[in-house]
Each structure stands twice: as structure tokens, then as C-alpha cells.
Amino acid sequence: MRKMILMSTLLLMTCLVKAQILNVSPTLKKGNVVTYKSSSNNKASGMDVTVTETSKYTVTEEAKDGFVVDMISSDWKVDTDNKMAQLLVAATELVNGINFRLVTDKNGKVKSIKNYDEVKAKISERTNALIDGILKDIPEVGQVLSKEQLKEQITGATSEAELIRSLESNGVLALNGKTIASGAQDEYVNNQGMKMKRFFLVNGKKITATSTLNMTQDDMKKLIIEKVEQMAPEQAKLVKDNIDTLMESGLLKAEGSEKASYELADDGWIKTMSVENTMKIMQQGTSTSITITRQ
């Protein structure tokens, strides 16, 4: 009798688990157009910035092994009185109005950017104008970094791999190509270059993903040195020589968590999503709240 009850319980659990599996594969067909409105609130170092924008995805090419999806982000609006924050947000607007021709597999997972050279050239051109504005409005920056160092720092995040990661991270393409089951886990790298571990729960067409920081001490050392080399190269040797002491002091301790909620529409595209992210590193805390809604 006990054996029958145990077998019945295991069978029930197996059925429940199977029922909570979701394949994220949006319907892609040449001519399809999907539009989203997003709002992002970012808080860091006394700055409070809200950014809104519109993103349009158009399937322009169809092949046996995948698709080309044109993505254009536009109508950027910034709500803040902080000049430094406005300039920081301006850096993200380098892609405003630029057409990204995303090459995807059959499930909508981005593999490459078909017109990457064109995109890179446009971003580079806009970067020069952005840096001129930064040095004019905040001349103190020029005392720390040269124009060339500033350009290298900004364009360092515009390699093809980094652009794809940025497009996918905390966006509607994030889960494309995944088969997600309740209780499943995976690992990824967020926009700050930090390794995260993610835990999924599935309920019908709704997905909740809870993430925590997943960085070893060696990972942290490597990341911190890379960031210092980018932002303050003249301090890089000093940090390298004293990295162990800094780590032991706790000054470089990092904490981070994220919770994301997704709801899929009948055609497999994201219907709505929201993300709450908090990060604290080197005694500096940041928080980000994102909402994205299909129009």
C-alpha cells in the first residue's frame, strides 16, 4: 500500500514538472512587426534617472536555418535634473535610431549582427560628439582621462559580442531559444560583467527568474582589475599590486541580486516583463527597475 502511494506521488510530481516546461520560441515570419515600450529607473551615487524608449522588431529575411530581425530603438526620453546623469544616459543613446540587423536561429536566439561594421561606424561617430559634450560640461573628467581614453572606455562596450549581450540582457530577447522548466538553473553574465546564477519557476506562460551573484574571489579580482584598467589606467598597477590586501579588507566586497518576471503572448513573444536589480560593489550601491510592455 505504501509503495503504491509512493509511486502515485512520484507520478504526480513527474506530471507536474512536465506540465511546467516552456519553450521560448517566438513566431518569426517575414513581415512580422512587434513593438515594445520600456521604462527604466536607475539609482546610483545620489542620481535618480528614468529613461523611456520604444523598440521595434521587424522580421525582414527568412532562411532555412533562421531569420534576420531588424531592431530599431528610438524615442529616448530622460527624466533627471542631474547633469552627470544626463551625460551618462547620453552614452546609452549612442544606439538611438540605429538599425541593428540581428541574425537569429530558428528560435530567435541572436547569433550575430549582419550590419555590424555599419553599426560600429555610426556609434564611433556619435561617440566623438558625446565626448566633446562631456569634456565641455564636466571639464574635471578631462583631468583624469584623455579624450582617447574616454573613447576607448565607451567603445569598449561596442564589440559585436558586447552589443549582443547588451541587447539580450534584461530585454525581450533574453530567453529566446531556451527550454525552461520549474526548478531549472543556469548561469549568465550581466551588463556589469558579473557572473550570476539564475533559478526559474514556470506557471503557464509566466516565468519568474531569481538571480544571485556567482563570483569567486578570483573572478572578482579579475573583474576589478579590468574595470580599473578601463576607467583609471594610471591606477591599474597600484591596484594589481595590492589587490589581495584590498580583497581582505572587505572594501571590494560585492553583493547582487535580480528578480525578473516574464509573460509570453500566444505567439511566443514577450507580452510583458519586469526586472528588479540591485548591486553593491566597492561600497557603492545601484538599483535598476525595468518594465517592458508590448504595444
N, C-alpha and C positions, 0 to 999 in steps of 0.2 A: 504493500500500500504506500509506504513512504517512498519507495523507488518510483512508483507511478506519479506521485505528487511532485517529486524532484524533476522527473522527466518532463512533466507538464509545465512546470515553472520555467525550466530551461528552454523549452519550445516557445513559450510565450515571450520570454526575453529575447530570443533569437528573432521572432517575428517583429517585435517592437523595434529592434535595432535595424532590421532590414527596411522597415517602413520609414525610418528616419535617415535615409540616404538620399542625397540630392546631387544631381549632375548639373553643374552650372555651364550651360552652353547656349548662349543667346541665339535666336533665329537670325541668320545672316543671309540676305538675298540682295542682289544688285538693285539699287534704287531705294533701299530702306533708309529712312532718316529717323534718328532718335535724338531728342534734345533734353538737356538737363539744366536746372538752375541750382547753384550751390552757394552756401554761405559758410564762411569760416571765421571763427573768433579766436584770436591768438593773444595770449597774455605772457609777457616776459619782461623782467627788469623794469617794472613800472609802466610798461607800454601795454595798451589795450587797443587792439586793431581788429576791425571787422571788414572782411573782404567778400564781395559777391561777384559772381561771374556766370556766364552762360556757355555751355559746351554743346556742340552739335556733332553728331557722328553720322556719316553718310557712307553706305557701302557702295563703292564705285567700281570695284572689279571682283570677279568671281572666277575661281580656278578649281581644279580637282582637289588640290591639297590645302586650299584656304581662300582667304579674301584679302582685299585691300579696303581699309576703312579710313576715310578722311575725317580727321578730328580738328575742329577749329574752336578755340576758346576766345570769347570776346565779351564786351560789355563789362569790363572790370570796373568796380567801384570800391573805393576805400573810405572807411569811416574812422577817422582819427585826427586829433589835433597835434599829435606828436610828429615833429619834422623828421626825426631819425626813423620813426616807424614808417612814415610815408616813403622814405628812400629805400628802406628795406623791402617794403612791399613792391616798390617800383622794380626791384630786381626780379620778382616773380612775374611781372608783366612783360618781361622780355619775350614771352611766347604769345602775347596777346595778338589775335588776328592771324597768326601764322598757321598755315595748313600742314598738319602732320599726316603723311600718308602711311598709315600703320599696316604692316603686313602681318596677318594673323594666320593661325592654323584653322582647322575646321570648327574648332570650339571657341574661337575668338581670342585665343591666347596670343598676345603680341610677340612676334619673333624678331622684327626689325622695323626700321623706318625707311621706306622706299626712297624718299627725297631728303635723306639726312644731310647731304652736303649743302643743299639749298637752305635747309633749316638752320644749320650751323652758321652759314654765312650771314643770314639775317640776324641771328642772335648776336653774333660778333659785332655787327654794325651798330645794333642798338646798345650793346654794352659800352661802346666808346662814349655815346651820348649820356648814358647813365652815370658813368664815372666822372665825366665833366661836371654833371649836376651835383654829385656827392662832394667833390673837391671844392666846388663853389659854395655850397650851402653849409658844409661842415669841414672847414679847412684843417681842423685838428687831425682828420683822418690822414691827410697828406703828410703829416709829421711822423706817422707810424708806418704807412705803406706807400710805396711809389705807385704811380699810375699803372705800370706794368704788373706790379704785384697784385693790385686790385683786380685788374683784368684777368690775371691767371686764376685768382681766387674764385671769381664769378664764373668764368668759362670752364673751370674745372668740373663743374657740375653739369656740363652740356655735352659730355661724351654720349654716344648713342646708347650705351648701356645705362648710364645715369638718367638720361631722359626717359627711357622706357620704365625704369624703376620709379621715377617720379610720377609718370602718368598712371602707373598701376597702383602705387601706394595710396591708400585712403581714397581711391576713386572707383568708378563704376566698372573698371576693367580688372579690379583686384582679384576676383575669384574665378575669372573665365578659365575654363579648361579643367577645373577642379571637380573631383567627385568627393563630396563631403558627407561624412557620417557623424552622428552624435557621438561624442567622446573621442573623435579623431584629433590628432595634434600635428602641427607642422612647425617649421622654423622659417623665418624670413629676416630681411634687413630693412629697417625703416629709413625714413628720409634723412635721419641724422647719422646714418651709417652704423646704427646699433643693432645687434642681433637680438631678436625677440622669439619667444616660444608662444605659439597660439593654440588655444583649445576651442573646439567647435561644439555647438549644440544646434540641432536642426528640429524645427517644428513646422511641418508642412512646407510652405515656400518661404519660411522665415529662417534666417541663420543668425546666430549670435556667436561672435568670436571674441574671446577674452585673451589678452596677451600680457606677458610679463617679460622683463628684461632677462636675457640669457647670455650674459657676458662673463667669461672667465677673467681673472686678473691680467693674464697675458693679452687677452682681447682688448681690455681697457687700456693697457699700456700702449699697444699699437695704435689704437684709435686716437688717443690723446696726442701722441707724438705726431701723427698725420695731421690732426687739426691745427696744432701749433705751427707745423711747417707751412701750412696754408695761410694762416692768419697772422702769425708773427714769426717769420723765418729767422729773425735775428735772435730769438729766444730758444730756438729749437735745440741747440747744443746743450744749453743750460738745463732744459727740461729733461733731455735724454740722460745727462749725467746724474740727475737727481730724481729720476722717475720712481725708483724703489722707495726712497725716503718720502716722497710726496704720496705714494700709494699707502704707505704705512701710517701716515699722519691722518688719513681719512679725508683730506681735502679734495681728493679726486673721486670720492665715492659717488656711485651713480645709482639712481633708482628710476624705475619707469614702469608704466602700465598703460594698457589701452583696452577699450571695450568698443566693439563695432557691431552694429545691428543692420541686417540687410533683409529686404523683402523683394522677392522676384515676381515679375509680372508673368502672365501666361505665356508670353513669347520668350521667356528666359532672360530678358534684360532686367537690370535692376529697376525696381519701381521706386523705392525709397531706401535711403541708408543714412546712418548717423554714426559718428565716431567721437569718442571722448578720449583724449590722450593727455597724460601728464608725464613730465620728465624732469629729473633733477640731477645735475652733474656739476661738479666743482662749485657746490653751494649755490648754484643758480637754477631756479625753477622755471619751467614753462608749462603752459597748458593750452590745448587746442580743442575746440569743439567744431565739428563739421556736420552740416546737414546737406543732403543732395536729394532732389526730387525730380522725377521725370515729368516733363510737360506734355 
